């Protein structure tokens, strides 16, 4: 998907403008893009159109800043679409086994098979698959399956043998090997850090494979009106792939890459030696926050809560690293001038994330740090006030509430009705003037929840009515607030004079349709740097 490289000015005429600032919609708008920047914004009839401009009539449509996805696993998303068995929409463990059996017929003996995307909370059985299921259909190939919320994997006996995991293998720090209570044999279910035992022996993705994944992922996000992404958990191979993608022209979206500092501090060592800090780079590729996580996911029951899970009364979740180690990592990154992005989902996990940030700020005061808590899903009022006082940016994924927040959904199964009301309280956060950035967690989620319009729909139609926000607020969370979360709100994220010409045109006027229809709206045009990079408009 190549961007139109013409230097001709583009005029978007007649659409309803939602500019990303939270302002009311402006009907019958006109926007002029010249030299990669926004040069005029106003109403039709107020602004003169330059000669020889390319005029695009968008009457009846909406024009917004291009979406900024503040939480993606971008390379993983592209790679999974290209190479991974899609298990989304499966209805049972037996359906998964049938798909695995069919796919293995195409693979030679010994080749690893990966599958991703199931959601057992929608199944009648309400259980994870196990190695006992997998071994019946995969006796000769190692198999790894993951749910779309991540944080656990299910493997067969061949994979366990490759990693030398037996009943004598101890649980690694921050991880768990599920075991049969009678025999203590591994069931094939591995949680959190236990997954690294498999990752250490599975075939690694090459730089060229990462480049191909980046190219595919760019095509996907541009088709959904997204011009910027924040890529979390980048390793050294990913760094190299992104640099090559930039140099070769493959990288078509602006990327804020976050180094993975969870398992080792070697990445921090390298950044310190080179003197690199957050914001190093250019408008298309920039170093972002240091990524660390303290807990897991609600689906895997590893997010850490102060009360037990409603459907497993003995489980409170598990820390991936100790609160003390988290504090040390955050303090070191903070002192180096890095932004930190802490994965925390359960209320107790969020407490520890805020504690670590607060301690760092007390020891080394710093204004405008914009430290982030990723996901930040289950919040009480006290935590919301702390987030405001500390200047923390919650980086949240509204597609989660759309998928799991409905009556009888996974949130209610795991947390019960009372805690369901605390899930993703967007209204309360925005009422406190907290900057909330929206993303998708693409890469773990199947391709379809990447759609930012699905996220907008979910935020505006939150199943808890008092948590709902307006369309204009939701657009701001997915645009200007995302730019704020990467220290780039001065140059993108809103349709204002002088900002980068990153623009998306939607098929319908969001100000005139019901909020229930938002998830059915299509992207018709994506402009990046003043160039058309995706178009579904008949010319």
C-alpha angles and dihedrals in degrees: 000000000000123000118237101256097197116134091215116127114253121219119197105198135188103004130125109261121219098179102194096247094096092254120142116272117276112218124211092018132173125208125183122201120195131168094355094305138095104253104171135022126175146088127317108267094030097075130054117230114231117242117263092019122148104244117204115192109217101169111155091022135096126242118202138159109278112269120265112209104209098191121039140140090212103174090043090052093053093044094049093050090052102040113011130092106246110231098172116125092024113148103205146000089262091058090052091051090051091053092047092050092050094048094048090059086069095051131076119244113280097021113131118244122203127192130181145180114052122143111202092187087078094051126094090231094054090203138112120251114252139204088264089064093043098046090063091063104025112046096145107035131061109242130196121188126182133186118236094253090058126205095109137052135197117216136178129237093268090059092045090052092049089054092041092236112163136156087275093058109108122226108263117236109282093012142085135213107204112225139194105256093223102043101019087225114147112263092209093254112122123183131204113317091012086072089068089069087068095037090058093062104031118097111275124232111254126227091252091050089051090051091053089048091051091051092051093044091052090055091051099048094044089054087056094052096257121139102169135041137183109221113205128205101019118181130196094272090051090050090055093046093051092050090051091047091053094047094047096045094245092118104085099164130062109258132202106192122203117204116231109241098163105101101028140011092225090104090055089047090056094046091049093048092051094042092234118159136182112292095033109143138043139291092285103039124026137163110246138178129332108254119223130156131206102185142012136238137304091233092057091041089236098112104107119243135177088229127046124261111273093230095042109037095189095054125086097163128256137262115239089207129009119268087243092055090046090054091051093049093047092047093051094048091045092052090050090058094254127141113234127218112195120194106222126154111158120068092249092047089051090050091056092047091052091045091055093048092046092050091050092050092049092051096039110020112209129170122215093020093144093200111183140217110209117220094353088185110162113043136169126206094260091055092049090055091048091051089054094047093048095045092237121165114223108214104202138177114221093187086072092063089046091055104034107019099074122106109288092010128134095276091056092044093052101034108024128231098292096056090040087074089060095055115114099340096193095162094055092046094051092044087060088052092245115158106241118190120202128216141154109233085230113185092048093046116063115257096268101066088055087081103109090206088064087054092049090050092050095049094047092045098039107170088233101068096208090057095058124114133196126266091249091051092048091051089051091052089053095045125018094025090051088053089050090053089060097040091250103108090110091066108027146008099078138057099248134131115284097013124124112282097244104144138163128199118205126207096239139041102256090200093062105040129075116265089241089067097056095093089058094055115111133217111243102175137017119190121188121187089349093305126112105242099167130022134175092169116112107236 
